[in-house]
Amino acid sequence: MNNFIKVLKTTVMGIIREEIKGTKIFNEIKSSNLKKTEYDTETKQMIVEFNNGTKYEYADVPHQIYTRFRLSESQGKFFTAEIAKKYKYKKL
């Protein structure tokens, strides 16, 4: 049981704050590259705000992928490997 708790603490340590409003999930992230994300469970759109202030919208990101992103040990690494170049995006 203690090992499970330690793993859980480790996997979510990059998430500073999470808020759910209706169909949207908002996360503030402590990362060298990412600042905030917003995910809409209905439209499957993910908006990412980077530490430099730029924002991008990623289309058709499956909810399962966003959940894995939130629970990953490093949201920045997961984003780069599994989302950044795999889904259609546009700068906002």
HTML snippet that shows the backbone in 3Dmol.js (N, CA, C, O; Angstrom):
<script src="https://3Dmol.org/build/3Dmol-min.js"></script>
<div id="view" style="width:600px;height:400px;position:relative"></div>
<script>
const pdb = `
ATOM      1  N   MET A   1       0.826  -1.198   0.000  1.00  0.00           N
ATOM      2  CA  MET A   1       0.000   0.000   0.000  1.00  0.00           C
ATOM      3  C   MET A   1       0.867   1.258   0.000  1.00  0.00           C
ATOM      4  O   MET A   1       0.580   2.193  -0.747  1.00  0.00           O
ATOM      5  N   ASN A   2       1.914   1.303   0.815  1.00  0.00           N
ATOM      6  CA  ASN A   2       2.779   2.481   0.849  1.00  0.00           C
ATOM      7  C   ASN A   2       3.460   2.730  -0.485  1.00  0.00           C
ATOM      8  O   ASN A   2       3.615   3.881  -0.891  1.00  0.00           O
ATOM      9  N   ASN A   3       3.873   1.663  -1.181  1.00  0.00           N
ATOM     10  CA  ASN A   3       4.492   1.838  -2.492  1.00  0.00           C
ATOM     11  C   ASN A   3       3.514   2.478  -3.468  1.00  0.00           C
ATOM     12  O   ASN A   3       3.908   3.342  -4.251  1.00  0.00           O
ATOM     13  N   PHE A   4       2.264   2.078  -3.439  1.00  0.00           N
ATOM     14  CA  PHE A   4       1.251   2.642  -4.323  1.00  0.00           C
ATOM     15  C   PHE A   4       1.089   4.139  -4.058  1.00  0.00           C
ATOM     16  O   PHE A   4       0.999   4.924  -5.002  1.00  0.00           O
ATOM     17  N   ILE A   5       1.051   4.531  -2.823  1.00  0.00           N
ATOM     18  CA  ILE A   5       0.901   5.939  -2.467  1.00  0.00           C
ATOM     19  C   ILE A   5       2.101   6.736  -2.965  1.00  0.00           C
ATOM     20  O   ILE A   5       1.926   7.835  -3.493  1.00  0.00           O
ATOM     21  N   LYS A   6       3.309   6.214  -2.812  1.00  0.00           N
ATOM     22  CA  LYS A   6       4.508   6.897  -3.294  1.00  0.00           C
ATOM     23  C   LYS A   6       4.463   7.079  -4.803  1.00  0.00           C
ATOM     24  O   LYS A   6       4.799   8.152  -5.304  1.00  0.00           O
ATOM     25  N   VAL A   7       4.056   6.056  -5.529  1.00  0.00           N
ATOM     26  CA  VAL A   7       3.963   6.147  -6.987  1.00  0.00           C
ATOM     27  C   VAL A   7       2.937   7.197  -7.372  1.00  0.00           C
ATOM     28  O   VAL A   7       3.185   7.995  -8.275  1.00  0.00           O
ATOM     29  N   LEU A   8       1.810   7.214  -6.718  1.00  0.00           N
ATOM     30  CA  LEU A   8       0.763   8.181  -7.012  1.00  0.00           C
ATOM     31  C   LEU A   8       1.261   9.602  -6.788  1.00  0.00           C
ATOM     32  O   LEU A   8       0.992  10.478  -7.610  1.00  0.00           O
ATOM     33  N   LYS A   9       1.968   9.850  -5.713  1.00  0.00           N
ATOM     34  CA  LYS A   9       2.510  11.185  -5.445  1.00  0.00           C
ATOM     35  C   LYS A   9       3.512  11.579  -6.523  1.00  0.00           C
ATOM     36  O   LYS A   9       3.526  12.728  -6.963  1.00  0.00           O
ATOM     37  N   THR A  10       4.336  10.652  -6.946  1.00  0.00           N
ATOM     38  CA  THR A  10       5.349  10.933  -7.955  1.00  0.00           C
ATOM     39  C   THR A  10       4.717  11.254  -9.294  1.00  0.00           C
ATOM     40  O   THR A  10       5.163  12.172  -9.983  1.00  0.00           O
ATOM     41  N   THR A  11       3.682  10.514  -9.677  1.00  0.00           N
ATOM     42  CA  THR A  11       3.128  10.679 -11.013  1.00  0.00           C
ATOM     43  C   THR A  11       2.375  11.981 -11.189  1.00  0.00           C
ATOM     44  O   THR A  11       2.248  12.451 -12.320  1.00  0.00           O
ATOM     45  N   VAL A  12       1.874  12.582 -10.137  1.00  0.00           N
ATOM     46  CA  VAL A  12       1.102  13.813 -10.304  1.00  0.00           C
ATOM     47  C   VAL A  12       1.828  15.046  -9.796  1.00  0.00           C
ATOM     48  O   VAL A  12       1.217  16.103  -9.636  1.00  0.00           O
ATOM     49  N   MET A  13       3.122  14.924  -9.540  1.00  0.00           N
ATOM     50  CA  MET A  13       3.827  16.038  -8.935  1.00  0.00           C
ATOM     51  C   MET A  13       3.949  17.258  -9.847  1.00  0.00           C
ATOM     52  O   MET A  13       4.154  18.361  -9.338  1.00  0.00           O
ATOM     53  N   GLY A  14       3.834  17.114 -11.168  1.00  0.00           N
ATOM     54  CA  GLY A  14       3.905  18.254 -12.069  1.00  0.00           C
ATOM     55  C   GLY A  14       2.629  19.076 -12.100  1.00  0.00           C
ATOM     56  O   GLY A  14       2.656  20.239 -12.503  1.00  0.00           O
ATOM     57  N   ILE A  15       1.517  18.497 -11.685  1.00  0.00           N
ATOM     58  CA  ILE A  15       0.240  19.210 -11.662  1.00  0.00           C
ATOM     59  C   ILE A  15       0.169  20.026 -10.373  1.00  0.00           C
ATOM     60  O   ILE A  15       0.164  19.469  -9.275  1.00  0.00           O
ATOM     61  N   ILE A  16       0.116  21.336 -10.515  1.00  0.00           N
ATOM     62  CA  ILE A  16       0.033  22.215  -9.356  1.00  0.00           C
ATOM     63  C   ILE A  16      -1.417  22.381  -8.921  1.00  0.00           C
ATOM     64  O   ILE A  16      -1.726  22.402  -7.729  1.00  0.00           O
ATOM     65  N   ARG A  17      -2.300  22.498  -9.908  1.00  0.00           N
ATOM     66  CA  ARG A  17      -3.716  22.766  -9.618  1.00  0.00           C
ATOM     67  C   ARG A  17      -4.560  22.186 -10.733  1.00  0.00           C
ATOM     68  O   ARG A  17      -4.187  22.252 -11.904  1.00  0.00           O
ATOM     69  N   GLU A  18      -5.695  21.617 -10.368  1.00  0.00           N
ATOM     70  CA  GLU A  18      -6.640  21.100 -11.351  1.00  0.00           C
ATOM     71  C   GLU A  18      -8.033  21.574 -10.996  1.00  0.00           C
ATOM     72  O   GLU A  18      -8.425  21.589  -9.829  1.00  0.00           O
ATOM     73  N   GLU A  19      -8.774  21.961 -12.024  1.00  0.00           N
ATOM     74  CA  GLU A  19     -10.151  22.411 -11.831  1.00  0.00           C
ATOM     75  C   GLU A  19     -10.996  21.841 -12.961  1.00  0.00           C
ATOM     76  O   GLU A  19     -10.584  21.858 -14.121  1.00  0.00           O
ATOM     77  N   ILE A  20     -12.161  21.343 -12.627  1.00  0.00           N
ATOM     78  CA  ILE A  20     -13.086  20.811 -13.624  1.00  0.00           C
ATOM     79  C   ILE A  20     -14.335  21.669 -13.613  1.00  0.00           C
ATOM     80  O   ILE A  20     -14.982  21.839 -12.580  1.00  0.00           O
ATOM     81  N   LYS A  21     -14.668  22.214 -14.795  1.00  0.00           N
ATOM     82  CA  LYS A  21     -15.871  23.033 -14.959  1.00  0.00           C
ATOM     83  C   LYS A  21     -16.651  22.482 -16.133  1.00  0.00           C
ATOM     84  O   LYS A  21     -16.245  22.638 -17.285  1.00  0.00           O
ATOM     85  N   GLY A  22     -17.768  21.838 -15.846  1.00  0.00           N
ATOM     86  CA  GLY A  22     -18.569  21.243 -16.922  1.00  0.00           C
ATOM     87  C   GLY A  22     -17.766  20.186 -17.657  1.00  0.00           C
ATOM     88  O   GLY A  22     -17.328  19.199 -17.065  1.00  0.00           O
ATOM     89  N   THR A  23     -17.573  20.400 -18.964  1.00  0.00           N
ATOM     90  CA  THR A  23     -16.841  19.426 -19.780  1.00  0.00           C
ATOM     91  C   THR A  23     -15.353  19.748 -19.881  1.00  0.00           C
ATOM     92  O   THR A  23     -14.614  19.048 -20.574  1.00  0.00           O
ATOM     93  N   LYS A  24     -14.912  20.799 -19.196  1.00  0.00           N
ATOM     94  CA  LYS A  24     -13.512  21.228 -19.327  1.00  0.00           C
ATOM     95  C   LYS A  24     -12.691  20.903 -18.082  1.00  0.00           C
ATOM     96  O   LYS A  24     -13.156  21.013 -16.948  1.00  0.00           O
ATOM     97  N   ILE A  25     -11.441  20.495 -18.348  1.00  0.00           N
ATOM     98  CA  ILE A  25     -10.476  20.204 -17.290  1.00  0.00           C
ATOM     99  C   ILE A  25      -9.334  21.201 -17.449  1.00  0.00           C
ATOM    100  O   ILE A  25      -8.715  21.279 -18.510  1.00  0.00           O
ATOM    101  N   PHE A  26      -9.059  21.956 -16.399  1.00  0.00           N
ATOM    102  CA  PHE A  26      -7.987  22.946 -16.404  1.00  0.00           C
ATOM    103  C   PHE A  26      -6.870  22.469 -15.492  1.00  0.00           C
ATOM    104  O   PHE A  26      -7.122  22.058 -14.360  1.00  0.00           O
ATOM    105  N   ASN A  27      -5.628  22.521 -15.983  1.00  0.00           N
ATOM    106  CA  ASN A  27      -4.476  22.142 -15.175  1.00  0.00           C
ATOM    107  C   ASN A  27      -3.410  23.214 -15.229  1.00  0.00           C
ATOM    108  O   ASN A  27      -3.097  23.740 -16.297  1.00  0.00           O
ATOM    109  N   GLU A  28      -2.852  23.535 -14.069  1.00  0.00           N
ATOM    110  CA  GLU A  28      -1.647  24.355 -13.996  1.00  0.00           C
ATOM    111  C   GLU A  28      -0.515  23.375 -13.745  1.00  0.00           C
ATOM    112  O   GLU A  28      -0.627  22.480 -12.907  1.00  0.00           O
ATOM    113  N   ILE A  29       0.579  23.551 -14.479  1.00  0.00           N
ATOM    114  CA  ILE A  29       1.651  22.565 -14.475  1.00  0.00           C
ATOM    115  C   ILE A  29       2.977  23.209 -14.113  1.00  0.00           C
ATOM    116  O   ILE A  29       3.297  24.304 -14.577  1.00  0.00           O
ATOM    117  N   LYS A  30       3.739  22.526 -13.287  1.00  0.00           N
ATOM    118  CA  LYS A  30       5.108  22.950 -13.000  1.00  0.00           C
ATOM    119  C   LYS A  30       6.010  22.153 -13.932  1.00  0.00           C
ATOM    120  O   LYS A  30       6.244  20.961 -13.736  1.00  0.00           O
ATOM    121  N   SER A  31       6.509  22.846 -14.953  1.00  0.00           N
ATOM    122  CA  SER A  31       7.300  22.196 -15.992  1.00  0.00           C
ATOM    123  C   SER A  31       8.268  23.217 -16.568  1.00  0.00           C
ATOM    124  O   SER A  31       8.026  24.422 -16.490  1.00  0.00           O
ATOM    125  N   SER A  32       9.346  22.743 -17.136  1.00  0.00           N
ATOM    126  CA  SER A  32      10.306  23.660 -17.762  1.00  0.00           C
ATOM    127  C   SER A  32       9.757  24.239 -19.062  1.00  0.00           C
ATOM    128  O   SER A  32      10.280  25.235 -19.562  1.00  0.00           O
ATOM    129  N   ASN A  33       8.707  23.628 -19.617  1.00  0.00           N
ATOM    130  CA  ASN A  33       8.162  24.069 -20.898  1.00  0.00           C
ATOM    131  C   ASN A  33       6.676  24.438 -20.842  1.00  0.00           C
ATOM    132  O   ASN A  33       6.253  25.385 -21.504  1.00  0.00           O
ATOM    133  N   LEU A  34       5.886  23.704 -20.064  1.00  0.00           N
ATOM    134  CA  LEU A  34       4.437  23.884 -20.033  1.00  0.00           C
ATOM    135  C   LEU A  34       3.989  24.676 -18.810  1.00  0.00           C
ATOM    136  O   LEU A  34       4.534  24.525 -17.717  1.00  0.00           O
ATOM    137  N   LYS A  35       2.975  25.529 -19.021  1.00  0.00           N
ATOM    138  CA  LYS A  35       2.427  26.321 -17.907  1.00  0.00           C
ATOM    139  C   LYS A  35       1.017  25.874 -17.551  1.00  0.00           C
ATOM    140  O   LYS A  35       0.722  25.612 -16.385  1.00  0.00           O
ATOM    141  N   LYS A  36       0.132  25.786 -18.566  1.00  0.00           N
ATOM    142  CA  LYS A  36      -1.272  25.428 -18.331  1.00  0.00           C
ATOM    143  C   LYS A  36      -1.810  24.601 -19.491  1.00  0.00           C
ATOM    144  O   LYS A  36      -1.333  24.689 -20.622  1.00  0.00           O
ATOM    145  N   THR A  37      -2.819  23.793 -19.174  1.00  0.00           N
ATOM    146  CA  THR A  37      -3.576  23.112 -20.218  1.00  0.00           C
ATOM    147  C   THR A  37      -5.055  23.231 -19.914  1.00  0.00           C
ATOM    148  O   THR A  37      -5.480  23.389 -18.770  1.00  0.00           O
ATOM    149  N   GLU A  38      -5.816  23.148 -20.987  1.00  0.00           N
ATOM    150  CA  GLU A  38      -7.278  23.127 -20.898  1.00  0.00           C
ATOM    151  C   GLU A  38      -7.730  22.035 -21.855  1.00  0.00           C
ATOM    152  O   GLU A  38      -7.310  21.999 -23.012  1.00  0.00           O
ATOM    153  N   TYR A  39      -8.583  21.152 -21.371  1.00  0.00           N
ATOM    154  CA  TYR A  39      -9.059  20.046 -22.205  1.00  0.00           C
ATOM    155  C   TYR A  39     -10.574  19.985 -22.138  1.00  0.00           C
ATOM    156  O   TYR A  39     -11.159  20.037 -21.057  1.00  0.00           O
ATOM    157  N   ASP A  40     -11.209  19.874 -23.303  1.00  0.00           N
ATOM    158  CA  ASP A  40     -12.664  19.758 -23.377  1.00  0.00           C
ATOM    159  C   ASP A  40     -13.011  18.309 -23.702  1.00  0.00           C
ATOM    160  O   ASP A  40     -12.666  17.807 -24.772  1.00  0.00           O
ATOM    161  N   THR A  41     -13.691  17.642 -22.782  1.00  0.00           N
ATOM    162  CA  THR A  41     -14.010  16.224 -22.949  1.00  0.00           C
ATOM    163  C   THR A  41     -15.027  15.972 -24.056  1.00  0.00           C
ATOM    164  O   THR A  41     -15.110  14.852 -24.561  1.00  0.00           O
ATOM    165  N   GLU A  42     -15.797  16.973 -24.444  1.00  0.00           N
ATOM    166  CA  GLU A  42     -16.764  16.807 -25.535  1.00  0.00           C
ATOM    167  C   GLU A  42     -16.120  17.012 -26.901  1.00  0.00           C
ATOM    168  O   GLU A  42     -16.291  16.184 -27.796  1.00  0.00           O
ATOM    169  N   THR A  43     -15.384  18.106 -27.069  1.00  0.00           N
ATOM    170  CA  THR A  43     -14.798  18.423 -28.376  1.00  0.00           C
ATOM    171  C   THR A  43     -13.437  17.763 -28.579  1.00  0.00           C
ATOM    172  O   THR A  43     -12.942  17.700 -29.705  1.00  0.00           O
ATOM    173  N   LYS A  44     -12.826  17.267 -27.495  1.00  0.00           N
ATOM    174  CA  LYS A  44     -11.493  16.656 -27.509  1.00  0.00           C
ATOM    175  C   LYS A  44     -10.404  17.643 -27.936  1.00  0.00           C
ATOM    176  O   LYS A  44      -9.368  17.250 -28.472  1.00  0.00           O
ATOM    177  N   GLN A  45     -10.659  18.932 -27.688  1.00  0.00           N
ATOM    178  CA  GLN A  45      -9.662  19.960 -27.973  1.00  0.00           C
ATOM    179  C   GLN A  45      -8.839  20.212 -26.719  1.00  0.00           C
ATOM    180  O   GLN A  45      -9.359  20.303 -25.607  1.00  0.00           O
ATOM    181  N   MET A  46      -7.535  20.320 -26.940  1.00  0.00           N
ATOM    182  CA  MET A  46      -6.598  20.584 -25.851  1.00  0.00           C
ATOM    183  C   MET A  46      -5.880  21.887 -26.162  1.00  0.00           C
ATOM    184  O   MET A  46      -5.282  22.037 -27.227  1.00  0.00           O
ATOM    185  N   ILE A  47      -5.940  22.822 -25.234  1.00  0.00           N
ATOM    186  CA  ILE A  47      -5.209  24.084 -25.384  1.00  0.00           C
ATOM    187  C   ILE A  47      -4.036  24.042 -24.420  1.00  0.00           C
ATOM    188  O   ILE A  47      -4.191  23.756 -23.233  1.00  0.00           O
ATOM    189  N   VAL A  48      -2.862  24.332 -24.957  1.00  0.00           N
ATOM    190  CA  VAL A  48      -1.632  24.293 -24.175  1.00  0.00           C
ATOM    191  C   VAL A  48      -1.026  25.690 -24.147  1.00  0.00           C
ATOM    192  O   VAL A  48      -0.835  26.314 -25.191  1.00  0.00           O
ATOM    193  N   GLU A  49      -0.724  26.176 -22.944  1.00  0.00           N
ATOM    194  CA  GLU A  49       0.002  27.434 -22.799  1.00  0.00           C
ATOM    195  C   GLU A  49       1.410  27.101 -22.322  1.00  0.00           C
ATOM    196  O   GLU A  49       1.604  26.421 -21.314  1.00  0.00           O
ATOM    197  N   PHE A  50       2.385  27.601 -23.075  1.00  0.00           N
ATOM    198  CA  PHE A  50       3.778  27.352 -22.753  1.00  0.00           C
ATOM    199  C   PHE A  50       4.299  28.443 -21.826  1.00  0.00           C
ATOM    200  O   PHE A  50       3.693  29.509 -21.713  1.00  0.00           O
ATOM    201  N   ASN A  51       5.404  28.183 -21.175  1.00  0.00           N
ATOM    202  CA  ASN A  51       5.984  29.150 -20.245  1.00  0.00           C
ATOM    203  C   ASN A  51       6.344  30.470 -20.920  1.00  0.00           C
ATOM    204  O   ASN A  51       6.387  31.506 -20.256  1.00  0.00           O
ATOM    205  N   ASN A  52       6.603  30.451 -22.227  1.00  0.00           N
ATOM    206  CA  ASN A  52       6.934  31.689 -22.941  1.00  0.00           C
ATOM    207  C   ASN A  52       5.694  32.484 -23.346  1.00  0.00           C
ATOM    208  O   ASN A  52       5.808  33.527 -23.990  1.00  0.00           O
ATOM    209  N   GLY A  53       4.498  31.990 -22.966  1.00  0.00           N
ATOM    210  CA  GLY A  53       3.258  32.711 -23.223  1.00  0.00           C
ATOM    211  C   GLY A  53       2.510  32.296 -24.476  1.00  0.00           C
ATOM    212  O   GLY A  53       1.355  32.687 -24.648  1.00  0.00           O
ATOM    213  N   THR A  54       3.120  31.524 -25.351  1.00  0.00           N
ATOM    214  CA  THR A  54       2.418  31.099 -26.564  1.00  0.00           C
ATOM    215  C   THR A  54       1.390  30.029 -26.224  1.00  0.00           C
ATOM    216  O   THR A  54       1.557  29.255 -25.281  1.00  0.00           O
ATOM    217  N   LYS A  55       0.311  30.005 -27.026  1.00  0.00           N
ATOM    218  CA  LYS A  55      -0.756  29.024 -26.841  1.00  0.00           C
ATOM    219  C   LYS A  55      -1.019  28.311 -28.159  1.00  0.00           C
ATOM    220  O   LYS A  55      -1.000  28.916 -29.231  1.00  0.00           O
ATOM    221  N   TYR A  56      -1.263  27.015 -28.054  1.00  0.00           N
ATOM    222  CA  TYR A  56      -1.618  26.203 -29.206  1.00  0.00           C
ATOM    223  C   TYR A  56      -2.847  25.375 -28.868  1.00  0.00           C
ATOM    224  O   TYR A  56      -3.058  24.983 -27.720  1.00  0.00           O
ATOM    225  N   GLU A  57      -3.644  25.121 -29.882  1.00  0.00           N
ATOM    226  CA  GLU A  57      -4.823  24.264 -29.729  1.00  0.00           C
ATOM    227  C   GLU A  57      -4.579  22.985 -30.522  1.00  0.00           C
ATOM    228  O   GLU A  57      -4.236  23.026 -31.704  1.00  0.00           O
ATOM    229  N   TYR A  58      -4.759  21.861 -29.860  1.00  0.00           N
ATOM    230  CA  TYR A  58      -4.581  20.548 -30.472  1.00  0.00           C
ATOM    231  C   TYR A  58      -5.954  19.905 -30.637  1.00  0.00           C
ATOM    232  O   TYR A  58      -6.759  19.887 -29.705  1.00  0.00           O
ATOM    233  N   ALA A  59      -6.211  19.378 -31.832  1.00  0.00           N
ATOM    234  CA  ALA A  59      -7.533  18.837 -32.161  1.00  0.00           C
ATOM    235  C   ALA A  59      -7.576  17.322 -31.989  1.00  0.00           C
ATOM    236  O   ALA A  59      -6.585  16.623 -32.203  1.00  0.00           O
ATOM    237  N   ASP A  60      -8.743  16.840 -31.598  1.00  0.00           N
ATOM    238  CA  ASP A  60      -9.046  15.405 -31.537  1.00  0.00           C
ATOM    239  C   ASP A  60      -8.085  14.600 -30.655  1.00  0.00           C
ATOM    240  O   ASP A  60      -7.691  13.488 -31.005  1.00  0.00           O
ATOM    241  N   VAL A  61      -7.719  15.170 -29.521  1.00  0.00           N
ATOM    242  CA  VAL A  61      -6.883  14.447 -28.559  1.00  0.00           C
ATOM    243  C   VAL A  61      -7.813  13.563 -27.728  1.00  0.00           C
ATOM    244  O   VAL A  61      -8.672  14.081 -27.015  1.00  0.00           O
ATOM    245  N   PRO A  62      -7.658  12.241 -27.807  1.00  0.00           N
ATOM    246  CA  PRO A  62      -8.552  11.359 -27.044  1.00  0.00           C
ATOM    247  C   PRO A  62      -8.452  11.604 -25.542  1.00  0.00           C
ATOM    248  O   PRO A  62      -7.384  11.917 -25.016  1.00  0.00           O
ATOM    249  N   HIS A  63      -9.582  11.456 -24.867  1.00  0.00           N
ATOM    250  CA  HIS A  63      -9.622  11.659 -23.415  1.00  0.00           C
ATOM    251  C   HIS A  63      -8.619  10.751 -22.711  1.00  0.00           C
ATOM    252  O   HIS A  63      -7.991  11.159 -21.734  1.00  0.00           O
ATOM    253  N   GLN A  64      -8.468   9.532 -23.197  1.00  0.00           N
ATOM    254  CA  GLN A  64      -7.519   8.581 -22.603  1.00  0.00           C
ATOM    255  C   GLN A  64      -6.084   9.132 -22.672  1.00  0.00           C
ATOM    256  O   GLN A  64      -5.314   8.965 -21.726  1.00  0.00           O
ATOM    257  N   ILE A  65      -5.730   9.777 -23.770  1.00  0.00           N
ATOM    258  CA  ILE A  65      -4.388  10.357 -23.913  1.00  0.00           C
ATOM    259  C   ILE A  65      -4.222  11.517 -22.935  1.00  0.00           C
ATOM    260  O   ILE A  65      -3.177  11.648 -22.297  1.00  0.00           O
ATOM    261  N   TYR A  66      -5.254  12.364 -22.816  1.00  0.00           N
ATOM    262  CA  TYR A  66      -5.154  13.486 -21.873  1.00  0.00           C
ATOM    263  C   TYR A  66      -5.037  12.984 -20.434  1.00  0.00           C
ATOM    264  O   TYR A  66      -4.302  13.561 -19.633  1.00  0.00           O
ATOM    265  N   THR A  67      -5.744  11.933 -20.111  1.00  0.00           N
ATOM    266  CA  THR A  67      -5.650  11.350 -18.770  1.00  0.00           C
ATOM    267  C   THR A  67      -4.239  10.820 -18.523  1.00  0.00           C
ATOM    268  O   THR A  67      -3.678  11.033 -17.449  1.00  0.00           O
ATOM    269  N   ARG A  68      -3.670  10.138 -19.499  1.00  0.00           N
ATOM    270  CA  ARG A  68      -2.292   9.645 -19.367  1.00  0.00           C
ATOM    271  C   ARG A  68      -1.315  10.815 -19.216  1.00  0.00           C
ATOM    272  O   ARG A  68      -0.353  10.727 -18.454  1.00  0.00           O
ATOM    273  N   PHE A  69      -1.563  11.906 -19.941  1.00  0.00           N
ATOM    274  CA  PHE A  69      -0.744  13.111 -19.826  1.00  0.00           C
ATOM    275  C   PHE A  69      -0.789  13.639 -18.396  1.00  0.00           C
ATOM    276  O   PHE A  69       0.250  13.939 -17.809  1.00  0.00           O
ATOM    277  N   ARG A  70      -1.993  13.754 -17.836  1.00  0.00           N
ATOM    278  CA  ARG A  70      -2.156  14.285 -16.475  1.00  0.00           C
ATOM    279  C   ARG A  70      -1.472  13.413 -15.440  1.00  0.00           C
ATOM    280  O   ARG A  70      -0.937  13.928 -14.459  1.00  0.00           O
ATOM    281  N   LEU A  71      -1.478  12.118 -15.638  1.00  0.00           N
ATOM    282  CA  LEU A  71      -0.943  11.182 -14.644  1.00  0.00           C
ATOM    283  C   LEU A  71       0.515  10.823 -14.878  1.00  0.00           C
ATOM    284  O   LEU A  71       1.101  10.080 -14.091  1.00  0.00           O
ATOM    285  N   SER A  72       1.108  11.339 -15.946  1.00  0.00           N
ATOM    286  CA  SER A  72       2.486  10.972 -16.263  1.00  0.00           C
ATOM    287  C   SER A  72       3.462  11.580 -15.253  1.00  0.00           C
ATOM    288  O   SER A  72       3.166  12.576 -14.594  1.00  0.00           O
ATOM    289  N   GLU A  73       4.614  10.960 -15.157  1.00  0.00           N
ATOM    290  CA  GLU A  73       5.655  11.446 -14.242  1.00  0.00           C
ATOM    291  C   GLU A  73       6.147  12.820 -14.679  1.00  0.00           C
ATOM    292  O   GLU A  73       6.449  13.678 -13.850  1.00  0.00           O
ATOM    293  N   SER A  74       6.222  13.017 -16.003  1.00  0.00           N
ATOM    294  CA  SER A  74       6.637  14.308 -16.555  1.00  0.00           C
ATOM    295  C   SER A  74       5.659  14.703 -17.658  1.00  0.00           C
ATOM    296  O   SER A  74       5.659  14.113 -18.738  1.00  0.00           O
ATOM    297  N   GLN A  75       4.831  15.700 -17.381  1.00  0.00           N
ATOM    298  CA  GLN A  75       3.865  16.144 -18.381  1.00  0.00           C
ATOM    299  C   GLN A  75       4.577  16.691 -19.618  1.00  0.00           C
ATOM    300  O   GLN A  75       4.112  16.491 -20.740  1.00  0.00           O
ATOM    301  N   GLY A  76       5.693  17.375 -19.422  1.00  0.00           N
ATOM    302  CA  GLY A  76       6.444  17.926 -20.547  1.00  0.00           C
ATOM    303  C   GLY A  76       6.952  16.844 -21.484  1.00  0.00           C
ATOM    304  O   GLY A  76       6.803  16.953 -22.702  1.00  0.00           O
ATOM    305  N   LYS A  77       7.548  15.805 -20.925  1.00  0.00           N
ATOM    306  CA  LYS A  77       8.057  14.696 -21.740  1.00  0.00           C
ATOM    307  C   LYS A  77       6.916  13.968 -22.435  1.00  0.00           C
ATOM    308  O   LYS A  77       7.019  13.640 -23.617  1.00  0.00           O
ATOM    309  N   PHE A  78       5.834  13.714 -21.718  1.00  0.00           N
ATOM    310  CA  PHE A  78       4.693  13.020 -22.318  1.00  0.00           C
ATOM    311  C   PHE A  78       4.112  13.859 -23.454  1.00  0.00           C
ATOM    312  O   PHE A  78       3.811  13.335 -24.527  1.00  0.00           O
ATOM    313  N   PHE A  79       3.957  15.154 -23.219  1.00  0.00           N
ATOM    314  CA  PHE A  79       3.412  16.041 -24.237  1.00  0.00           C
ATOM    315  C   PHE A  79       4.264  15.997 -25.501  1.00  0.00           C
ATOM    316  O   PHE A  79       3.734  15.862 -26.604  1.00  0.00           O
ATOM    317  N   THR A  80       5.566  16.108 -25.347  1.00  0.00           N
ATOM    318  CA  THR A  80       6.470  16.106 -26.496  1.00  0.00           C
ATOM    319  C   THR A  80       6.410  14.784 -27.258  1.00  0.00           C
ATOM    320  O   THR A  80       6.376  14.774 -28.489  1.00  0.00           O
ATOM    321  N   ALA A  81       6.398  13.678 -26.532  1.00  0.00           N
ATOM    322  CA  ALA A  81       6.438  12.359 -27.165  1.00  0.00           C
ATOM    323  C   ALA A  81       5.093  11.898 -27.716  1.00  0.00           C
ATOM    324  O   ALA A  81       5.050  11.233 -28.751  1.00  0.00           O
ATOM    325  N   GLU A  82       3.992  12.239 -27.041  1.00  0.00           N
ATOM    326  CA  GLU A  82       2.707  11.633 -27.376  1.00  0.00           C
ATOM    327  C   GLU A  82       1.645  12.586 -27.935  1.00  0.00           C
ATOM    328  O   GLU A  82       0.619  12.128 -28.437  1.00  0.00           O
ATOM    329  N   ILE A  83       1.871  13.887 -27.859  1.00  0.00           N
ATOM    330  CA  ILE A  83       0.832  14.823 -28.304  1.00  0.00           C
ATOM    331  C   ILE A  83       1.349  15.829 -29.325  1.00  0.00           C
ATOM    332  O   ILE A  83       0.723  16.022 -30.367  1.00  0.00           O
ATOM    333  N   ALA A  84       2.470  16.467 -29.049  1.00  0.00           N
ATOM    334  CA  ALA A  84       2.928  17.632 -29.818  1.00  0.00           C
ATOM    335  C   ALA A  84       2.921  17.450 -31.327  1.00  0.00           C
ATOM    336  O   ALA A  84       2.412  18.315 -32.039  1.00  0.00           O
ATOM    337  N   LYS A  85       3.461  16.367 -31.832  1.00  0.00           N
ATOM    338  CA  LYS A  85       3.555  16.170 -33.285  1.00  0.00           C
ATOM    339  C   LYS A  85       2.578  15.125 -33.822  1.00  0.00           C
ATOM    340  O   LYS A  85       2.584  14.818 -35.014  1.00  0.00           O
ATOM    341  N   LYS A  86       1.744  14.583 -32.945  1.00  0.00           N
ATOM    342  CA  LYS A  86       0.827  13.519 -33.369  1.00  0.00           C
ATOM    343  C   LYS A  86      -0.586  14.011 -33.666  1.00  0.00           C
ATOM    344  O   LYS A  86      -1.369  13.309 -34.305  1.00  0.00           O
ATOM    345  N   TYR A  87      -0.911  15.215 -33.205  1.00  0.00           N
ATOM    346  CA  TYR A  87      -2.261  15.742 -33.390  1.00  0.00           C
ATOM    347  C   TYR A  87      -2.188  17.085 -34.122  1.00  0.00           C
ATOM    348  O   TYR A  87      -1.246  17.858 -33.952  1.00  0.00           O
ATOM    349  N   LYS A  88      -3.202  17.332 -34.930  1.00  0.00           N
ATOM    350  CA  LYS A  88      -3.270  18.579 -35.680  1.00  0.00           C
ATOM    351  C   LYS A  88      -3.366  19.753 -34.690  1.00  0.00           C
ATOM    352  O   LYS A  88      -4.101  19.690 -33.704  1.00  0.00           O
ATOM    353  N   TYR A  89      -2.610  20.823 -34.974  1.00  0.00           N
ATOM    354  CA  TYR A  89      -2.588  21.944 -34.035  1.00  0.00           C
ATOM    355  C   TYR A  89      -2.560  23.269 -34.783  1.00  0.00           C
ATOM    356  O   TYR A  89      -2.237  23.338 -35.969  1.00  0.00           O
ATOM    357  N   LYS A  90      -2.908  24.313 -34.048  1.00  0.00           N
ATOM    358  CA  LYS A  90      -2.803  25.669 -34.589  1.00  0.00           C
ATOM    359  C   LYS A  90      -2.432  26.604 -33.450  1.00  0.00           C
ATOM    360  O   LYS A  90      -2.793  26.386 -32.294  1.00  0.00           O
ATOM    361  N   LYS A  91      -1.696  27.659 -33.814  1.00  0.00           N
ATOM    362  CA  LYS A  91      -1.307  28.661 -32.826  1.00  0.00           C
ATOM    363  C   LYS A  91      -2.495  29.583 -32.573  1.00  0.00           C
ATOM    364  O   LYS A  91      -3.198  29.971 -33.505  1.00  0.00           O
ATOM    365  N   LEU A  92      -2.711  29.925 -31.325  1.00  0.00           N
ATOM    366  CA  LEU A  92      -3.819  30.823 -30.968  1.00  0.00           C
ATOM    367  C   LEU A  92      -3.324  32.236 -30.782  1.00  0.00           C
ATOM    368  O   LEU A  92      -4.112  33.132 -30.479  1.00  0.00           O
TER     369      LEU A  92
END
`;
const viewer = $3Dmol.createViewer("view");
viewer.addModel(pdb, "pdb");
viewer.setStyle({}, {cartoon: {color: "spectrum"}});
viewer.zoomTo();
viewer.render();
</script>
